[in-house]
Amino acid sequence: MADPRKIWHGAAALVMQEHKLLMVKAKESGKWSIPSGGIEKGESPEQACVREVWEETGCTVKVHGSIHTKKIVIKGYDVTTSYFHCKLVEG
């Protein structure tokens, strides 16, 4: 019998201000992306989104709505990522 796939849940933030999108640059690859990361135990997707933005940028945001939830299989993982529209509060 095949091993069941592992599960990973994450959250990502789309933060727009004055027609600019908040992005982060990965140290290792140099690639740009929106702030995102895994949801920790006891955390809602919205809370994870706010925390990830803070950890990756130092900016404080408020979630203003859900945009999309993407479900995909990546390297044996069932990956679910929740995308949120956020507004910049400070930073």
Residue, then its C-alpha position, 0 to 999 in steps of 0.5 A: m500500500a502506498d504511503p499517504r501524502k503529507i499535508w501542508h497548510g499555508a497562507a499568503a498576503l496580497v498587499m497593495q498600496e499606491h499601485k505597488l505590490l508588497m514583495v519579498k526576495a528569497k535570500e538563497s534563490g534571489k526570487w521574488s514572491i509575496p509574503s507567505g508561509g506555513i500555518e502554525k498549530g492553533e493559528s487560523p489562516e488569517q492569523a498566519c497571514v498577518r504573522e508571516v507578513w510581519e516576520e518577512t517584512g516588519c510590516t503590520v497588516k490587516v486582513h480584508g478578505s479571502i481571495h482564493t484557496k489553492k490546492i495542489v500536490i507538490k513532491g508528495y505533499d497535499v498543499t493548501t494555500s489560502y490567499f488574502h487581500c491585506k491592507l498595510v497598517e504600519g511599516 
